[in-house]
Amino acid sequence: MKKEIMLGNAAVARGLYEAGCQVISSYPGTPSTEITEEAALYPELYCEWAPNEKVAAEVAIGASIAGARSFCAMKHVGLNVAADPLFTASYTGVNGGMVLAVADDPGMHSSQNEQDSRHYAQAAKVPMLEPSDSEECKEFARMAYDLSEQFDTPVILRLSTRVSHSQSMVEWKQPKAQKLKEYRKDPQKYVMMPAMAKQRHVVVEKRMQDLRNYTEECPFNRVEKVASSSIGVITSGVAYEYVKEVLGESVNILKLGLVNPLPEKLIKDFSKGLDTVYVIEELDDIIETFCKKIGVSVVGKEVFPWTGEYSQTMLKEKLLHKQEKHFTYPEQLPARPPVMCAGCPHRGLFFVLHELGLTVSGDIGCYTLGAQPPLAAIDTTICMGASVSGLHGFNKARGAKSEKNTVAVIGDSTFAHSGITGLVNIVYNRSNSTVIILDNSITGMTGHQQNPTTGYTIRNEPTTAIDMAALCHAVGIKRVTVIDPNHVKELKELIQQEVAAEEPSVIICRRPCALLKQVKHNPPVHVDTNRCRMCKACFKVGCPAIVKGDGAASIDTTLCVGCGLCTPLCPFGAISEPEEALK
């Protein structure tokens, strides 16, 4: 067929295509997002963005029961949201094969926690595959469907940031033509009320035993023996690549591709006669604990770290006791914390919230950066949707006085994901809480995906857009106001008015993301150096386009989009539009 260097996530999408997957439903979450975006490029595959991961998993389950090969993807914290349907789908099993991809994020490059998704595979009692490069991403995704249908189970494909976002060679194969399997009404299999679920649990335990037998000689695990070495390494995922790069062919390696269940006999046979066996696995001690449980002595977390990403450098230090040489600059380089983009529609809101000194219950999205100085406006960030529910709990704990000094902030996509039910709770259980929805017309944090509020599908086809104002009214919020957050004076007055009200309210701050292609920008603003007194009032908005010049503030014209947020902030009128500067 063809060979191509592919991103790990793109290779997974290729595997879905080759396997004849028919229905794909996902929620974007770094580092998993590109799987579904790449899959959408194959016109034969039905793809959609779901409102959240639970819905995506349920769509995939429904499609599987209907007889289609189905798929859903999410990041590790998304699997928390999808855990409810996953655990029960383990009981029902499948009709058409079902694969769920979860991308862990060791090192927390774009996540609020580190989490090892292998625990979910163990707890839900479903098989989990873990590829180590792009070729395996494609092959494991393709082969997962056969495994799913052979053992009547959902299959989890575990990725990580480095596997998802690295590139290596992939060999394409002809796609399989898949027909819908026949659907037969079978309440004993698919209706999980207690009487049926008890019977299905027996089936799950029998399936796990069958999988344990299968894993001893399955194609996902392999042994790389070196006759002259008395050292062994048991590893999986991207850690295998690091082991190969650091140790090469000098040690015996057991590479595990099927990481749940683990192969007892294979591990014992591999370890027999070896002086030392290391277990090298990112995050938790899943393989290590299993080895010790079956009586195999291994070296693991007493040497290798529990947190963060592994690397070749770390393995050299731990295994070979070699320190990498590093070049250091004599100058002290300044820290570069992440900031909201120039022209970000959220900046004006956080400037106002900071000025008002309100306690702000935050959420997951670009706007989480509002916690950073100089805006320093956000007090808490827990998980998707927690801003709304958390605000209600905070106010219930601290009483009516708290309601006058607190707000929640949540993005449009996150509101559709899991903010609506929290708003219902505010209305139903009566707290006079103020929720601010930051509507930037896109799912910004993960790279501009459509969502139910934008009016477009994953393939940019027009569809019905949620009317958030009407929805808020429908759940019982009477005070709903839409405002441009760059109108900071009016916004400040509105927030003061709404937090003082004796009933719950919603403010929708509506302004599109500055990075959207359809957004037309104004020319950069201008600083009159004769008027500038370096009072630094303009620096309070934290815009990266405003920099310190020679005795005056300066505008980086390569960044400024002319949003005008800074213009009224200057008490000396030193910042103006280009036309005004020429007068």
VOGU-3710 file (C-alpha; in Angstrom, 3 decimals, decimal comma):
1> mkkeimlgna> 0,000/0,000/0,000  1,863/3,067/1,278  4,151/4,245/4,067  3,851/7,640/5,690  5,253/9,421/8,731  2,210/10,062/10,897  1,297/11,644/14,191  0,263/8,992/16,717  -3,278/10,356/16,843  -3,520/10,432/13,036
11> avarglyeag> -2,316/6,831/12,983  -5,120/5,835/15,366  -7,599/7,462/12,982  -6,047/5,476/10,120  -6,477/2,312/12,175  -10,157/3,099/12,682  -10,574/3,564/8,955  -8,774/0,313/8,126  -10,848/-1,574/10,704  -14,116/-0,444/9,147
21> cqvissypgt> -15,223/1,692/12,082  -18,574/3,270/11,286  -19,532/5,650/14,126  -17,169/8,003/16,000  -18,275/10,317/18,802  -15,786/12,239/20,964  -15,242/15,322/23,056  -12,022/17,273/22,362  -9,354/17,016/25,030  -5,593/17,390/24,653
31> psteiteeaa> -3,747/15,134/23,890  -6,541/13,081/22,242  -8,218/15,721/20,057  -6,536/15,041/16,702  -7,797/11,439/16,557  -11,340/12,544/15,809  -10,261/15,521/13,707  -8,174/13,198/11,515  -10,929/10,579/11,383  -13,318/13,242/10,088
41> lypelycewa> -11,109/13,550/6,992  -12,280/10,078/5,919  -15,699/10,661/4,326  -16,667/7,025/4,921  -16,634/7,525/8,708  -19,460/9,182/10,598  -17,833/11,603/13,064  -19,241/14,010/15,620  -18,282/16,166/18,568  -20,486/15,243/21,500
51> pnekvaaeva> -21,339/17,719/24,292  -19,215/15,699/26,747  -17,353/12,408/27,159  -20,234/10,601/28,843  -22,475/11,348/25,883  -19,706/10,324/23,471  -19,266/6,957/25,192  -23,024/6,379/25,245  -23,250/7,166/21,524  -20,496/4,635/20,842
61> igasiagars> -22,236/2,051/23,034  -25,537/2,596/21,241  -23,887/2,284/17,842  -22,142/-0,900/18,955  -25,388/-2,457/20,138  -26,909/-1,501/16,774  -24,215/-3,601/15,101  -21,672/-0,964/14,016  -18,010/-0,807/14,892  -17,829/2,318/17,039
71> fcamkhvgln> -15,270/4,547/18,719  -14,940/7,420/21,173  -11,859/9,374/22,295  -11,066/11,529/25,300  -8,248/12,640/27,577  -7,649/11,011/30,939  -9,901/13,326/32,955  -12,579/12,808/30,301  -12,618/9,130/31,214  -13,742/10,205/34,682
81> vaadplftas> -16,823/11,671/33,008  -17,361/8,575/30,838  -16,757/6,046/33,620  -20,449/5,516/34,363  -21,418/4,089/30,953  -18,046/2,327/30,559  -18,431/0,221/33,699  -21,886/-0,970/32,676  -20,877/-1,508/29,032  -18,372/-3,992/30,419
91> ytgvnggmvl> -21,389/-5,974/31,651  -23,503/-5,651/28,496  -20,626/-6,358/26,148  -20,878/-5,383/22,498  -22,477/-6,336/19,219  -20,260/-4,460/16,794  -16,772/-3,894/18,199  -16,317/-0,838/20,435  -13,021/0,930/21,171  -12,484/3,796/23,602
101> avaddpgmhs> -9,236/5,753/23,342  -7,959/7,580/26,399  -4,885/9,820/26,256  -3,058/10,264/29,555  -0,977/13,373/30,179  2,109/12,562/32,303  3,799/15,825/33,164  0,475/17,695/32,998  1,275/19,636/29,845  -2,379/20,637/29,493
111> sqneqdsrhy> -4,230/19,056/32,401  -5,230/19,716/35,994  -3,928/16,381/37,285  -1,829/13,326/36,462  -3,888/10,189/36,253  -3,126/6,606/35,241  -6,032/5,270/33,188  -4,904/1,674/33,614  -6,793/1,747/36,911  -10,020/2,171/34,945
121> aqaakvpmle> -9,321/-0,893/32,826  -8,735/-2,927/35,965  -11,789/-1,572/37,762  -14,144/-1,868/34,769  -12,678/-5,289/33,884  -12,062/-4,540/30,229  -8,937/-5,163/28,126  -6,542/-2,291/27,539  -3,972/-1,941/24,762  -1,010/0,435/24,974
131> psdseeckef> 0,934/1,300/21,796  4,425/2,769/21,897  4,708/4,419/18,458  2,581/5,488/15,511  2,703/2,129/13,725  1,403/0,428/16,839  -1,214/3,167/17,245  -2,591/2,223/13,854  -2,242/-1,527/14,260  -3,549/-1,695/17,822
141> armaydlseq> -6,568/0,465/16,906  -7,293/-1,820/13,949  -6,784/-5,058/15,899  -8,756/-3,804/18,898  -12,003/-4,384/17,020  -11,268/-8,047/16,467  -10,375/-8,334/20,153  -13,583/-6,523/21,124  -15,783/-8,813/19,066  -13,894/-11,980/19,978
151> fdtpvilrls> -14,350/-11,407/23,713  -17,632/-9,435/23,593  -16,200/-6,400/25,379  -15,314/-2,744/24,961  -11,552/-2,270/24,523  -9,592/0,710/25,840  -6,657/2,060/23,830  -4,320/3,897/26,218  -2,198/6,671/24,724  -0,029/9,338/26,303
161> trvshsqsmv> 1,066/12,823/25,280  4,326/11,598/23,725  2,710/8,748/21,805  -0,214/10,889/20,624  1,964/13,814/19,541  5,116/12,120/18,236  5,573/10,951/14,651  6,938/7,750/13,162  6,526/5,607/10,066  3,183/3,903/9,468
171> ewkqpkaqkl> 2,392/1,311/6,830  -1,105/1,632/5,423  -3,324/-1,334/4,705  -6,508/-1,785/2,756  -9,580/-0,878/4,828  -11,989/-3,647/5,737  -15,507/-3,386/4,415  -17,777/-3,830/7,432  -21,490/-4,498/7,340  -23,779/-3,820/10,246
181> keyrkdpqky> -24,158/-6,876/12,404  -27,703/-8,065/12,924  -29,409/-6,526/15,940  -31,507/-8,843/18,053  -33,603/-7,805/21,020  -31,875/-9,301/24,065  -32,906/-7,778/27,423  -30,857/-10,348/29,333  -27,714/-8,892/27,715  -28,508/-5,211/27,357
191> vmmpamakqr> -30,976/-4,274/30,117  -28,889/-3,858/33,244  -31,455/-4,109/36,000  -30,223/-6,125/39,011  -31,511/-9,554/37,972  -29,818/-9,363/34,567  -26,703/-7,560/35,854  -26,014/-10,367/38,358  -25,942/-12,863/35,507  -23,770/-10,614/33,365
201> hvvvekrmqd> -21,218/-10,171/36,151  -20,599/-13,906/35,957  -20,001/-13,470/32,224  -17,519/-10,643/32,886  -15,472/-12,774/35,285  -15,426/-15,669/32,799  -14,335/-13,257/30,075  -11,478/-11,925/32,207  -10,214/-15,461/32,747  -10,394/-16,120/29,015
211> lrnyteecpf> -8,455/-12,885/28,429  -5,807/-13,944/30,956  -5,297/-17,126/28,986  -5,228/-15,152/25,724  -2,652/-12,637/26,949  0,024/-15,336/27,410  0,501/-15,711/23,646  -1,312/-12,706/22,192  0,279/-10,632/19,378  0,367/-7,481/21,520
221> nrvekvasss> 3,096/-8,727/23,896  6,592/-9,693/22,823  9,911/-10,795/24,332  13,241/-9,465/23,062  15,893/-11,838/24,449  19,635/-11,196/24,707  21,497/-14,407/25,576  24,503/-12,658/27,118  22,502/-10,449/29,527  21,257/-11,296/33,023
231> igvitsgvay> 19,212/-8,089/33,248  15,574/-7,834/32,211  13,205/-4,912/31,677  9,413/-5,160/31,679  7,872/-2,074/30,137  5,048/-0,675/28,003  3,999/2,364/26,006  6,430/5,164/25,290  8,709/3,962/28,125  9,648/1,077/25,819
241> eyvkevlges> 11,044/3,560/23,292  13,157/5,223/25,976  14,472/1,836/27,146  15,458/0,895/23,584  17,198/4,202/23,018  19,176/4,086/26,278  19,911/0,358/26,585  19,650/-0,775/22,979  20,161/-4,522/22,604  22,066/-4,906/25,887
251> vnilklglvn> 19,170/-6,165/28,054  16,262/-8,570/27,794  12,967/-6,774/27,261  9,377/-7,859/27,784  7,273/-5,305/25,943  3,648/-5,410/27,051  1,082/-4,131/24,581  -1,926/-5,677/26,320  -1,648/-4,064/29,760  -4,914/-5,385/31,173
261> plpeklikdf> -5,073/-8,192/31,968  -1,370/-8,891/32,461  0,219/-12,254/31,523  1,275/-14,207/34,621  3,045/-17,105/32,934  4,788/-14,911/30,351  6,195/-12,645/33,066  7,356/-15,582/35,174  9,009/-17,308/32,201  10,692/-14,071/31,100
271> skgldtvyvi> 12,079/-13,375/34,581  13,362/-16,896/35,197  17,167/-16,997/35,407  17,627/-13,209/35,331  19,602/-11,557/38,122  17,688/-8,262/38,041  14,352/-7,348/36,481  13,346/-3,691/36,217  9,777/-2,529/35,689  9,760/0,786/33,835
281> eelddiietf> 6,279/2,305/33,557  5,032/5,882/33,619  2,935/6,994/36,581  1,598/4,226/38,844  3,039/0,832/39,783  0,468/-1,300/37,938  2,878/-3,797/36,338  5,221/-3,737/39,327  2,453/-4,588/41,783  1,238/-7,441/39,574
291> ckkigvsvvg> 4,749/-8,883/39,340  5,193/-8,833/43,109  1,732/-10,325/43,584  2,672/-13,367/41,495  6,004/-13,749/43,252  8,366/-12,158/40,727  11,011/-9,946/42,319  11,351/-6,676/40,423  12,896/-3,240/40,865  10,456/-0,420/40,196
301> kevfpwtgey> 9,295/2,675/42,005  12,106/2,533/44,563  14,291/3,680/41,636  11,969/5,297/39,102  9,723/8,301/39,835  5,992/8,216/40,511  5,332/11,581/38,874  5,905/13,264/35,539  7,079/12,004/32,183  9,960/9,606/31,863
311> sqtmlkekll> 12,809/10,408/29,479  16,015/9,028/28,051  17,976/11,355/30,338  16,200/10,068/33,437  16,814/6,431/32,473  20,505/7,102/31,852  20,794/8,612/35,306  18,858/5,830/37,048  20,196/2,810/35,148  23,641/3,823/33,904
321> hkqekhftyp> 24,404/6,483/36,525  25,357/8,898/33,781  24,729/12,605/34,089  23,891/14,429/30,891  26,034/17,467/30,159  24,027/20,662/29,873  25,053/24,005/28,458  23,987/26,882/30,682  23,673/30,502/29,636  25,445/33,074/31,824
331> eqlparppvm> 22,369/35,308/31,631  19,341/34,614/33,825  16,558/33,954/31,337  13,176/35,379/32,355  10,283/33,025/33,032  7,625/32,934/30,328  4,323/31,900/31,881  1,401/31,209/29,525  -0,849/34,187/28,878  -4,110/34,844/27,123
341> cagcphrglf> -3,596/35,932/23,533  -3,534/39,548/22,458  -7,140/40,514/21,798  -8,502/37,639/23,918  -12,185/38,371/24,658  -11,787/37,124/28,241  -9,207/39,726/29,291  -11,684/42,575/29,866  -13,856/40,414/32,117  -10,982/39,306/34,339
351> fvlhelgltv> -9,695/42,875/34,545  -13,102/43,908/35,885  -13,386/40,963/38,272  -9,951/41,745/39,674  -10,876/45,396/40,157  -14,083/44,415/41,951  -12,208/42,028/44,228  -14,780/39,270/43,812  -14,223/35,616/44,664  -14,294/33,788/41,331
361> sgdigcytlg> -15,149/30,108/40,918  -13,242/29,097/37,777  -13,476/26,334/35,204  -11,480/24,508/32,531  -10,582/26,463/29,403  -8,363/29,233/28,030  -9,881/31,525/30,608  -8,216/29,523/33,405  -5,213/31,742/32,600  -7,193/34,509/34,306
371> aqpplaaidt> -5,689/33,125/37,516  -2,242/34,388/36,469  -0,896/37,840/37,454  -1,514/40,620/36,743  -5,204/39,691/36,340  -5,105/37,179/39,231  -8,891/36,936/39,173  -9,675/33,206/39,592  -9,816/31,545/43,010  -10,569/27,900/42,141
381> ticmgasvsg> -10,418/25,503/39,191  -11,396/21,874/39,751  -12,934/20,217/36,699  -15,334/20,785/33,805  -18,526/22,409/35,096  -17,348/22,669/38,701  -17,381/26,473/38,608  -21,181/26,589/38,602  -21,817/23,806/41,123  -18,886/24,942/43,249
391> lhgfnkarga> -20,197/28,509/43,395  -23,533/27,240/44,681  -21,812/25,155/47,358  -19,546/28,051/48,341  -22,511/30,357/48,769  -24,549/27,798/50,682  -21,633/27,340/53,078  -20,951/31,041/53,646  -24,481/32,453/53,473  -26,292/35,337/51,805
401> ksekntvavi> -23,440/37,802/52,301  -21,198/35,585/50,168  -23,624/35,798/47,247  -22,864/39,512/46,924  -19,141/38,894/46,459  -18,876/35,776/44,290  -19,347/34,745/40,673  -18,638/31,695/38,528  -16,994/31,845/35,106  -17,443/29,130/32,486
411> gdstfahsgi> -16,864/28,903/28,725  -19,553/28,239/26,144  -18,295/24,736/25,312  -17,803/23,865/28,979  -21,275/25,170/29,794  -22,723/22,766/27,222  -20,407/20,017/28,549  -21,427/20,099/32,197  -22,437/23,569/33,320  -26,145/23,336/32,552
421> tglvnivynr> -26,944/20,882/35,337  -25,083/23,043/37,838  -27,213/26,006/36,781  -30,351/23,895/37,264  -29,092/23,133/40,770  -28,704/26,840/41,527  -32,309/27,478/40,508  -33,764/24,387/42,163  -31,918/24,775/45,470  -32,178/28,555/45,571
431> snstviildn> -28,903/30,389/45,838  -28,676/33,912/44,488  -25,560/33,054/42,519  -24,247/34,878/39,444  -22,840/32,791/36,609  -20,825/34,418/33,819  -20,653/32,466/30,538  -17,639/33,394/28,408  -18,958/32,881/24,882  -16,033/33,093/22,448
441> sitgmtghqq> -17,899/31,192/19,691  -15,573/28,139/19,711  -13,867/25,520/21,863  -10,647/27,474/22,181  -8,346/25,598/24,527  -8,055/22,431/22,437  -7,546/24,160/19,110  -10,839/25,545/17,773  -13,334/22,700/17,657  -17,013/23,297/17,070
451> npttgytirn> -19,471/22,671/19,907  -23,264/22,682/20,370  -23,315/26,467/20,797  -21,510/27,371/17,544  -24,012/26,193/14,938  -21,566/23,954/13,052  -20,638/20,260/13,161  -17,146/18,743/13,164  -17,180/18,973/9,348  -18,332/22,630/9,505
461> epttaidmaa> -21,808/21,733/8,305  -24,515/24,134/9,542  -26,631/22,802/12,390  -28,843/24,100/15,181  -26,962/26,201/17,710  -28,002/26,205/21,353  -29,497/29,553/22,298  -27,782/29,912/25,672  -29,876/32,870/26,775  -33,111/31,016/26,002
471> lchavgikrv> -31,773/27,889/27,700  -30,940/29,844/30,863  -34,435/31,318/30,859  -35,911/27,848/30,336  -34,227/26,377/33,433  -35,590/29,223/35,558  -33,078/32,094/35,369  -35,045/35,315/34,900  -32,080/37,700/34,838  -30,038/36,933/31,675
481> tvidpnhvke> -27,914/39,649/30,029  -25,662/39,519/26,958  -22,739/41,983/26,832  -19,459/42,602/25,006  -16,737/42,071/27,661  -14,533/44,736/26,065  -17,058/47,346/27,205  -15,442/47,318/30,623  -17,331/50,251/32,165  -20,738/48,794/31,314
491> lkeliqqeva> -19,573/45,307/32,283  -18,408/46,494/35,694  -21,760/48,141/36,371  -23,641/45,053/35,193  -21,680/42,657/37,426  -22,196/44,909/40,444  -25,905/45,016/39,667  -26,276/41,258/39,237  -24,358/40,147/42,330  -26,528/42,572/44,354
501> aeepsviicr> -29,770/41,079/43,001  -31,934/38,907/45,247  -32,221/36,135/42,668  -29,845/34,063/40,526  -28,562/35,582/37,302  -26,505/34,827/34,194  -24,248/37,203/32,280  -23,197/36,061/28,806  -19,955/37,792/27,778  -20,074/37,405/24,012
511> rpcallkqvk> -17,090/38,226/21,837  -15,403/35,809/19,379  -11,932/34,365/19,933  -9,326/36,661/18,412  -7,711/33,726/16,595  -10,780/32,727/14,585  -10,151/33,113/10,870  -13,403/34,967/10,244  -12,645/37,636/12,853  -11,495/40,885/11,257
521> hnppvhvdtn> -9,040/42,904/13,322  -8,412/46,621/13,556  -4,971/48,140/13,011  -2,688/48,181/16,076  -3,197/50,974/18,577  -0,595/53,708/19,052  1,170/55,080/22,154  1,903/58,814/22,264  5,219/58,792/24,114  4,832/62,501/24,941
531> rcrmckacfk> 1,678/61,784/26,914  2,729/58,472/28,497  3,747/58,856/32,155  4,595/55,174/32,669  1,854/54,887/35,291  1,535/51,254/34,130  -2,272/51,320/34,152  -2,262/49,657/30,725  -0,087/46,806/32,041  -2,857/45,763/34,430
541> vgcpaivkgd> -4,737/43,951/31,661  -1,777/41,631/31,076  -1,824/41,946/27,286  1,354/40,535/25,693  1,223/43,253/23,030  1,826/45,992/25,630  5,520/46,133/26,490  7,868/48,438/28,333  9,655/50,732/25,926  12,309/53,398/26,373
551> gaasidttlc> 10,727/55,542/29,082  7,197/54,790/27,904  4,786/51,972/27,197  5,054/50,512/23,719  2,835/48,418/21,472  4,173/45,301/19,758  2,465/45,755/16,402  3,123/42,122/15,452  0,800/41,057/18,290  -1,738/43,872/18,692
561> vgcglctplc> -5,086/43,219/16,990  -6,559/46,618/17,765  -9,218/45,329/20,159  -9,159/48,691/21,952  -9,386/47,275/25,473  -6,368/49,264/26,663  -7,391/52,608/25,122  -9,833/53,821/27,832  -7,576/52,543/30,624  -4,911/55,201/30,089
571> pfgaisepee> -5,672/58,174/32,377  -3,532/60,461/30,207  -5,030/59,544/26,833  -1,695/58,247/25,551  -3,164/55,204/23,784  -5,261/55,831/20,698  -6,481/54,333/17,474  -4,161/54,989/14,469  -6,594/57,480/12,920  -6,788/59,444/16,172
581> alk> -3,008/59,468/16,462  -2,719/61,233/13,099  -5,063/64,088/14,102
//
